[in-house]
């Protein structure tokens, strides 16, 4: 059952689609009644835009009509800025249609990450998805969130998700609902603060060097370039928070600055203060700008977009004596375009790449030099982001040695 978002390039021809939908639209007009027939018909037409001849026998025309009409009734009331969610086991007598699966329906503002975040949460719970529909429908509402009309010009695009998942008991339904409400709240927080987080990174990049006096102008420029590169659609922002150092010496800790959180870090518990000495970048090294930038992974897995541990970009600020006194912490995931970039095109990473090639002593256009370049180009990007120049040199040289032997 392909209740997928409309893809105009692959939709059935208008005549055949009209023939498929005609009995369903007739049935929904009868179900909806005269006052609601127009909206219900438009809604069903959008909802079943990609219904195929193979899928039609799954329900009777009245069954398809009942499904769409029931979903539309559920969507009639939605408080502004909130998602509506329900899970139920459809019953023919009560709902007018039935399914061997549990049904999950969500009505929400249209925003990024919804489908992949919901399906990811279900997968992590070990729950299979058998049907997925995600029409985006313009709905006009009054100030309180009551539906006025479907597909009218003044309507705002809303995401309507219909999923049929493994059959669940009442306890299973409650657990799934709790997990999904958390995920949907995370998505909303990220999307609401995305522009502010991106602007914050641009601002930090612009001012980089003011609180890093121990770095050279070239090192500051490279760090600024990396932050601007990340903000330029190479990093999906999930959260930001500022920290200030309290105490001194081995007892110095990073404490969250009240009210500085954005996205996932806007309202989350800040946790215990973190010892400054636990940060890899808190002590002097020979790495130049990496003294002030922390590129690593968090110990928390992403609840949004795609699975895996979140990426962490930390920007340290120093006092006149070169002691760390503050941090801007950004959480998120590098985008697919970041992982597709060549090492010599990524700020900071290009310095490490140049170091490895020079330290190898190999002729760049020779056989071994080309092999080393290929190794660096094909290494996982996480290794390039998180390794120091020397660590990367040892890793790439070790791989080259194994290949040659």
N, C-alpha and C positions, 0 to 999 in steps of 0.2 A: 504494500500500500504506500504509494509515493506522495504523501502529503508534504512534499518538499516546497521550499520557497519558489515562487514563479521564476522560471528561466525561459524568457521569451524566445530564445533561440531554439529550444528543444520542445516547446509546447506542441500539443497536437493541433492539426489544422482546425480553424475556427468552426467549419461545418461539422466535422466529426465530434469536436468537443461539445458543441451545442446539442448534438444528438444524444451524447452521453449524459449531459447534465439536465436535459429537458424534463425527464420524469422526476429527478431529484428536486429541481426547482419548483415543479408543480406541487410536489409533496410538502415542501417546506412552506410554501404559501398557505397551504391548508393548515399546517401545524401552527404557524406563527399568528394567524388571524389577520383581519383586514388592516388593523392599525400598525402592525409590525411586519407585514408581508414584504414591503419594499426593501427595508433594511436587511431582513433575513435572506431575501433572494440575492441581493448584492454580496452579502457576506458569504453565502454558500458558493456563489460563482467564483469568488476569490479563493476560498478555502479549498475548493476541489479543482483548481485550475489545471493541475497535472494528473488528474484521475485518468487511468487508462482502461481500455476494454478488458484487460486481464484482471484488473482490480475490482471492477464493477460487481462481479458476483459475490464478493466478500459480504455485502449487505444488500438488502432490498432497497429500492428507492426510498421507501419510508424510513428504513434504518439509517441510510445516509442523511436524510433530512433531519431525523431526530438527533443524530450526533452533532450536526452543525448548529441546529437550533438550540440544543442544550448548551453548547459551548458559548454561543452568542449570549444566551441568558446569563451565563456565569460571568461574562465580560461586561455586563451592563453597569455594574457598580465597581469602581476602582478608585480609592482615594488617591489624590495627586501625589506623585513621587513615591508610590508604593507598588509592590508587585502583589498580584493575587495568585494563589497557588492552591491546587486541590489534587488529591489522589483518591481514587475510588475504583471499586469493581463494578462495572456497569451491569445492570440487570434489565432484561427486556421489559418486564412489567413496569418498572419505575422510570427507566430512562428511554425506553423505546428502541433500544439497540443493545447488543451484548458483545462481549469479547472474552476470549479465554485468558486475557492479560489484565493486569492492573493499569488503569489509565492515569496519566499525569498531565495536567493542564496548567499552563502558566500564562497570565496576562500581565504585560509589563511595558514600560516605555521601551521603544526600540533603541538598542545600544549595542556596542561591540561585546564580544566574548560570551554572549548568553548561551548559544547552543553548545559550543565546545566546553564551557565550564559546567553546564548541567550534565552533559553526557560523560564528562570526565569524573564528576562526583559519583554518578551511578556506576561507572566502571570500577572505581575504587571501592565501592560497596559490594562489588561482585554481582551487579544486577544487569541483565541483558536488556537491550532495547530492540523491540521487534518492529515498531512503527514510529516514524518521526515526521511530523509535519510542523512547518514553521512559516506560515504566511505572515507577512508584514502588512497590516491593514490600517488605513487612515480612519481614525475614530474621533468624532467630535463629541466633547463632553462639556457639561456645565462646571462651574467653579467647585462644586462638591464632588465631581468625578462621576456623575450619572450620565450614561450614554444618551446623546441627542440624535445622532445620525451616523451611518456607516458610509465611508468613502465620499464624504463631502469635502469641498475645497478647503474649508477652515479646520479640517481634522488633522490631528497629529499622528504620525506613524507609531503604531504600537505592535509589539512582538507578541504573537499568539502561538504558543508552543503546545502541540498535542503529541504526546508520546505514549506508546503502549509498551509496558515493561513486564518482566517476569511477575507472575501472580504473587501477590503479597498478602500476608495476614494483617490484622489490625495493628499488631505491634510493629511489624515491618513497615507499614505505611507511616506510622508515627515517627519512626527513626529516619526514614527517607525524607519526610517533610522537614524535620529539624535540620538535617544536613543541608538540604537545598535552600532553606531560608538563609542559612549562614552564607552559602555561596552567592546567592543573589544579592545579599547585603554587601558582600565584598566587591562584586562587580559594580554595583551602584556607587560605592565609595571611590573606587578606582576611576571610573568614568567621570564622576563629578569633579574630582580633583586633578584630573590628568593635565589640563592646561596649566594649572598652578604649579604642578610638579615639574613640568617641562620648563616653565618660566624660571623656576627656582634654580634648576641646573644651569640655564643660560646665565642667570645672575651670578651664580657661584663661579662659572667659567670666566665671566667678564672681570670679576674682582680677584681672580686667582693670582697670587703673587703678592698681594697686599699683606697677607698673613703667612707668607712663606718666604721670608727674607733670606733664608739660608740657601735658596735655590738660585741658579743662574737664570738669566733672561731666557736663554734657549730652553732650559728645563721647564720654566713656567709656560712658555709658548706651547711646548709639546703637550703639557697637561691640559692647557686651555683647549687645544685642538681636539684632544680626546673627549673632553666633556661636551664640546659643541658637536662632535661627531656622534656621540651617544644620543644627545638630545634631538639630532636630526634623523628621527625615525629609525635609529639603530638600537633603541632601548625602549621597551614597553614599561612604563612607570607603574608600579604597584603601591609604593609608599615612600614617604620622606619624613625625616625628623631631624631636628638639630639637637646637638649635645654640647654640654660645657664641662670642662674639667674642674673637679672639686678636689681639694687636698693636694698633696705633693709627694714626691719620691715614690716609693713602692706602694704607698697608700692612695695615690691619685686614682680617681674613678671618673668615668664619663657618666654624667647625669642628664636625663632628658630635659630639654627646655620646654616648660609648660606652654601648651597652646601651639607648638610648632609642627605638630603631626599633620600629615596629609595622606589621603588614600587609606590603605590598610593600617597605617600608623596614626590615623587621626584620633581614634577613640580607644585603641587597644591598650591594655595594661602595659606600662613601660617596663615592667620587670625590675629586677635588682640592678643597681649601678654596676657597670662593668669596669674591672680594673684596667687602667690605661695600659699597663705593661702587657696585657693579653693581646693587644693589637700588634700585628706584625710590622706595621709601619711606624710604630712609636719610637723606635730607636734608629740611630744613624746607620745608614748603609751606603754603599757606593752606587746605588741605583738612581741617583738624581731624583727625578720627579716622582718615582714610586714611593719616596719618603712621605709624600703628602697625599697620594692616592692609594686607596686600598681596593683591589679588584679581586673578589673572591666569591664563594658561595655561602649562603646562609645555611643554618641547620634546620630550616623550616621549609616544607614543601609548598609549592604553589597550589592555591585552591581555585585559580582562575586561568583560563586560556589553554594551558598545556601542562602536563605533569612534569615533575622534577623539582629540584631544589632551586630556590630563587637566587638570582644574581645580586651581588652587593657591590655598590660603588660608594666608597667612603672618601670624603675630602677633609683632610685634617688642616686645622689652622694652628699657627705657632705664635709664641710671644717673641720678643726681641732677642731672647737668649736661645731661641731654637727649641723651646719646650712645647709639646703639643698642649693646646688649651681648649680646642673645640673640634667638632666634627659635624659635617653635613652627611647624613646617611641616606642613600637612595636604594630602594629595593625594587626588583622587577625581573624581567627576562630580556636578554638580548633578542632582537628580532631575527627572522630568517635572513634578511638582507645583511645583517652583521656577520652571520655565519658563512655567507657566500663571498665575502670580501677577501681579497688576497692579503697576505700578511703585510706586504710593503705599501698597502693602501690604507692601513689602520694606524692612526696616531698611537704612540707608545709602542705598539706591537712592531711598527716598522723600525724603531730603534733596536729592539731586541733581535729582529731579523738581521739587520745590518751587523750587529755585534757577533752573531753566530757565524755569518758568512766570513767576516774579517778574522775572527778568532780561529776559524778552521784552517786558515792558511791555504785554502784550495783556490785554484783558478776558477772563477765563476763560470767560464765557458768550457771548462774541462769536464770530463766524464763524471768524476766524483763531485765536483762543484755543482753540476746540474742535478745530480742525484740528491745532494743535500738540500738544494733549493726546492726540489719536488717534495722531499720529506716535510719541510717547513710549510709548504703550501697545502699539504694534505693532512697535517696534524689537526686534531679536534680544536676548534677555536677556543674552547675553555682552557686548554693547555697554554695557548698563546696569551690569553688574558691574565691568567693566574700565575704563570711562571716568571721568575726573574730572568734577566739576560743569561746569567751563568747556568741556571737550572735548565733553560731552554737549550743552551749550547751542549750541556752534558747529555740531555735527552736525545737531541737530533744526532749528535756524534755517535752515541751508542747505537741508535737505529741504523745509521750508515755503516758502522762497523759490522753489525750483524748481517746486513745485506751483502757486504763485500766478502764476508767469510762464507 
